Amino acid sequence: MTMMKSPRMWRDMLVVGFAMFAVFFGAGNLIFPPQVGFQTGADWEWGLLGLLVTGMLLPTFGVVAVGLRGGTFERLTRPIAPWFGTLLLVVSMTLVAWLVTIPRTGAVAFETGLAQLVPAASGVAGKTAFLILYFAISLFFAIDRSSVIDKIGKYLTPALLVLLVGIVAWAFVAPLGEPVPSRQASPFHYGFITGYQTGDVLTGLLFGVIFIDAIRAKNHDNPRAFVPMLIGAAAITFAGLLIVYGGLEYLGATGSGLFPEDTAQSALLTGLVARLAGNLGAAALAVAVVLACLTTAVGATAVMASYIAKWTRDRVSYRTGAIVTTVVALFQAFGGVDYIIWMAGPIFMLIYPVAIGIAILGLFPRRLVNDGVWKGMAVATVAIGIYDSLSLSGSMLGFTLPQWLQHAHAAIPLAGQGFAWVIPAVVGMLIGGAIWSATGRAGVDHQPEAG
């Protein structure tokens, strides 16, 4: 019997794959797919294709890339610079995980979960009580680092999947109506950019360590077992995301003619499900929302606490880090979903281009991609990311960038479609790789490890 046919290996693969799906499928993953379907209408398949790239493929690629390149984000990004991974990690975990991802789970769980299920509890007192209880439960699941993945994969995810698959199946059996023409000029671009808001490419790169550690903790650290386990778990995650994303987006498309164009994202999701399945559907959705948000909160809290302990060299313990993370997220969650999404936009525009480049390059063998390729990609994507972030911040806060800079950005191929970083990234990789090869320098994997 080969290793891949071992019943224990299949069981462990399912547990890790389910846990990975649940951590990816959190607050944004519930509210964004219906919004993409609603906005793209009759062209919802193109919207789904864009969302598939940034919300499904690249996140799972990120986990695989981290696993294949040493098991940590810092190791993966060493070809760019020894300090680059640490800097991006600190910025991403602080600004994205701590101030956006974890608090957003609580805000969505309240607005789309409890407030819909028990409208009488939607006031300030109800919100306060719910958020305190929600984050207390999240902390309970996250406080023991060694059992986080098993708790999510064995208990929380199966319940979540039953509810989600039920809603998705109902959407296909009883469509709400005919999709209206797309409200977006480029449905693919809209789905692609909306995928940024899920934060899942960063989730794959930064949270991948907990899935990798879980695989190794189950005694699958031998390369012949580890690689199939890692890829198999990622495949399970992708399949789950595709089914649920596709179903939720189709639901939004079939209801695209039933609601005003400016309907808020949380209200759209609850309205669609209420039209689809009445009070029973609304109740099922509320429970699914809370479970989906909770699984992400647990995983993100565990990772944030692990990094706090690592950064402080255990002067702040994992448990203390989990408590501090939870308390900060609790206060941030009171701002609400719209506030958190508003704040997240410029952050994601800054970080996502380089994160996508890292996830893709991480899949290539080192012998095919030298360090200059990584450096050129990073310089180009960070530069464009800074411009896009400042541009979006300007539109939100009422300032504009210099005209000459706007014209230079507009002249970049694909800039009009929202992909200004693509061509500079390719050019940067080609130039960087050529210079590195011409100088005959060795890559980081061929140099002695520091310390």
N, C-alpha and C positions, 0 to 999 in steps of 0.2 A: 504494500500500500504506500503510495507516494504521500509526501508531506501535505500536498494540496488537498488530498482526499480525507485527511484526518477530520473526524467529526468535531473534535475540540477546536481545530483551527477554523473551521467554518463557523462554529458558534462564536468564537472570539472575534472573527471578522465581522459578523453581523452586529455584535455588541458595539464594537468600535465604530462601524459604519453608521449605525443608528445614532450613536452619540454625536458623531461628526455632523450628521444631518440636522440633529436637534439644535446643536450649537450654532450652525449656520442659519437655520430657519428660526429666526427670532422676530423681533418687533418689525423691522423693515420688510421682512420677507412676506408678511401678511398684508401690509397696507400698500406696498408698491406694485405687485403684479396686477391686482384689479385696476389700479390707477393707469397702468400702461395699457391694459385692454380697453379701458374706458376712453382714453385719449386717442388710441390708434384705431379703434372701431373695426371696420371691415378689413383693415390691414394688420390685424392683431398678430398674425403669424410673423410679420417682419419685426414687430415690437418684441415678440417673444424671442426671436433670433438674437436681437441686440441684447436683451436681458440674459439670454443663455450664455453669452460670452463673458460678461462681467459679473453675473450673479450665480453662474453654475460652473462653467468650465474652468475659468481662471482661479476661482477659490479652491477647487479641488486640486488643480495643478499646483497651487501654492503649497498645500500640505505635502504633496508628493515631492516637490522640489526640496523642501526643507528636510524631509526624510532621507532623500538620496544624497544630500550634501552635508552630512554631519549631524543632523538632528536639531540644529539651532539656527535662528535667523542670523545671528552674528557670523556663524560659519558660512552660511549661504552667501552673504554679501561681502566676505573678505576680499574677493577680487577687485571690488570697487575701492576700498580703503579699509584698514583695520578698524577705524573709528566710525565708519559710515553706518554699519548695522546698528551699533549701539545708539548713535544719535537718532536715526530714524525710528528705532525701537522706542526710545524714551518719548520722542515727540508723538508717535502714533498711539502708544499705550496711554499717555497722559491726555492728549487732546481727543482721541477717538474712543478708545475703550472706556476710559474713566468718565469723561465728560459728555459723551454722546451715546455709545452703544448700551452701556449698563443702565444709565438713567432712562434712556428711551424705552427700554423694555418695561420699566415700571409705569411710565406715562401711557404707553399704548395699552398695557394690561388694564389700566384703570379706565381710560377713555373708551376703548373698544370692547373691554371685557365687563367689569363690574358695572360701570355707568349704564351700559345697555341692558344688562341682566337685571339690575336692581336700580332703576332710575331714582328712587327715593334716596339712595346713598350717594348721589353724584355731587353733593355739596362739599364745602370745605372740610367739614368734620368727617364725612365719609371718605373723602380723598385722603385725608391725613391718616385715618385708621387703616385704610387699605394699603397705602404705600408702606407704612411701618410694618404691617403684617407680611406683605409681599417680600420686602427685603430681608425680613427676619427669616422667612422660609428659604430664600435664596442663600443666605448665610449658613443656615443649618446644613444644606446640601453641600456647600462649598468648603466648609470649615475643615473637613478631613480630606486632605489632598490625595491620599492613596485610593480613595473610593469614589472620586468625582465621576469618572467615566462610567463605571459600572452602575452608579445610581441613575445617571442620565440614560444610558443605553438600555438598561434592563427594565426600568420602571416608568420614567417620564415619557420617553419617545414612543413606546407602543401605544400608550393612551392617546398621545397627540396624533399619531398616524391614523388611528381608527377614526377620529373625529374629522381630520382633514380629508381623508379619502372619501368619507361619506359625503361631505360637502361638495367635493370635486365631482364625484359620480352623479350626484343630483343635478349639478349644473349642466352636465352633458345629456342626461335623460330628459330634463325639462328646461330647455333654454328659455331665458326671460324674453327674448325677442330677437329681431334681426339687427346686426351691428350697423351703425350709421357710418358714413364716410369719415375717414381719419381726420382728427383735428390737428394733427402734426404733419408738417411738410415732409419730414423724414422719420417715419416710424421706427426704422432700425436705430437711428441715432438717438431717438427719444428713449427707446428701451435700453440702449447701451449706457447712456448717461445716467438714467434712473438706477441702473445697476450699481453705479458708484455709491448711491445713498445707502444701499444695504451694508456697505463696509466689508463685504465678505472676502474680497481679495486680500485685504489686510488681515481679516480674521484667519484665513488660511495660512498666511505667512507668519503671523505673530502668535496664533493659538495652536499652530500645528504641533508645537512641542508637547502639548498634553496628550495628543493622540499617539504621537511617536513613543512617548514614555509609557503610555498604556500598553501598546503593542509589546514593547520590550519587557514590561513588568509581567506580561503573560507568558514569558519565556519564549518569545518568537524573535529573539535578537540575532539569531543566525541569519546571514544574508540570504540563504536559500529559502528561509521562511519569512523573513522580515519584508523583503520587497514584494512578494505576492500578497502578503497580508495588507501592506500599505496600499497597494494599487487596488486590491479587492475592496477594501473599506472605502476608498475614494470613489470607486465605481458604484457602490451601493448608495453612497451619499448623492452622487450625481443623478442616479436614476430616481431617487426619492424627490430631489429638488425639481427635476424635469416634470414629473407627474403632477406634483402639487402646484408648481409655478404655472404650468400650462393650463391646468384646470381653473385656477384663480384668475388668470388673465382672460381665459375664454369667458368666464362669468362676467368680468368687467366689460368685455366686448359686446356680449349679448344684452347687457343693460346700458349700453352707451347712449341710447336714446331716451332713457327714463329719468335722468337726473340733470340738473343744471350743470353747465360746463365748469363752474367754479366750486362745485361740491368739494368739501374738505375730504382728505384721504380717509381718515377714520370713519367719517359719516358715510362715505361712499361704500366702504366695505360692509358696514352694518346694514345699510339700506339695501344693498344687493342681496345679502343673505336673507334678510327679512322678507324681501319680495319673493325669493326663491323658495323658502321653506317655512315662512311664518314664525310663530313664537318658538317652535321646536328648533328651527334652524338658528334663530337668534341665540337661544340658550346654548346650543352646541358650539356656535362660533365663540361665544363669550368664554366658555371653558377652554376651547382650543387656543384662543388668544392668550389666556393666562398661562397655559402650559408651554406654548411656543416661546413666550417672553421669558418664562422662568428658566427654561433650559439654557437659553443664551446667557441670561444673567448669571447662572451658576458657573458655566464654563468660563465666561469673561472674568468673573470675580476670582476664580481659581488661578487663572493665568496672571492677572494683575497682581494678586498677592504673591505669587511665585516670583515675579520680577522684582517686586518691592524687597522681598527677602534677599534676592540675588544682588540687587543694586546696593543694599546696605550691608552686604556680607553677613546676613542673619542677625545683625543688630536689631532689626525689626523682624520678628518671626513671621512665618507664613500666616498663622492664625491672626496675629495683630494686623498684618497687611490686609487680610480678608475683611476684618472689622472696619478698618479705616476706609477701604474701598467702598464698602457697603454704605457707610454713613455719608460719604461725599456724594455717592450716586443718589441716595435718598433725597438729599436737599436739592440736587440738580433736577430730579424728576418732577418737582413741584412746578417747574417752568412750563410743563406741558409739551405735547408732541410737536406742535407747530413751531414753538420756540427752539426746540432742540434741532429739528430739521433745518430751520433757518440758520442756526449757528453752524451746523455741520457742513453746509455747502462749500464755503471757501476752503475748509480743511481738507475735504475729499478732493477738490480740484487741485490742491497743492500736492497731495501725496499719491493719488491714484496712478498717474502716468508712470512714475518710477516703480511703483509696486507691481504694475502689470509687466513692465520690462523685467523685473527681478523674477517674477513667477515664470515667465516664458524662458528666459535664459537659464534658469535653474534646472530645466528639464534636459538641457544639452550636456553631453559629456564634456569635461574640462578640456580634453585634447582638441575638441572642435571649436571651443570658444575661449580665446585667451583673455587675459585680464584687461587688455586695452579695449576689447569689445564691451566689457562691463562698464569700464570707466566712461567711454564715449556715450553709451546709453544713459548712464546716470547724469552726466553733465547736461545732455540735451533735454531729458525729461524733467529734471528738476527746474531748469530754466523756464521751460514752457509752463510747468506747473505753477511756478511763482507768478508768471504773468496772468494765467487763467484765474488763480486765486485772488489776485489783486483786482482784476477786472470785475469778477463777481462781487467782491467786497465793495467796490466802487458803486456798482449798480444798486446795492443794498443800502449803502450809507450815504450816497449822494455825491461822490467825487469821481473824477475821470482821470484816466492815464493820459500822458502826453500824446498828441496827435501822431507824431512821427513813430511812436512805439505801436500805436494802434494800426497804422498803415503797414508797418513791418510785419506785424503779426498776421494781418489780413492777407499779406502776399504769400504766406506759407501755404503750400498745397494742402488741401483738405481742411484748412482752417474754417472755411465757411460751413463745413459739415460737422464741426465740433471736434475734429481729430487733428488739431495742429501739431500735437506732439509726435505723431507717427513718423512722418518723413524725417524730421530732425533726429529722432531716435535711430532710425536706420542709417542715416548719414553719419551720425556720431559713432555708431558701432563699426561701420566700415573704416572710417578714418582712425578711430582708436585702435582697432585691430591691426590695421596696416602699420601704424607707427610702432606698436608693440612688437610686431613680428620683425620689422626692420631693425629694431635695436637689439633683437635677440635675447630679450629679458625673459626670465623664468616666471611662471605663474606662482601664485601663493601656495598651491598644492605641492609644488616642487621645492619649496623652501622649508627650512626647519621651523617647527612650531615654536612660538614664543614661550619662554618659561619652561 
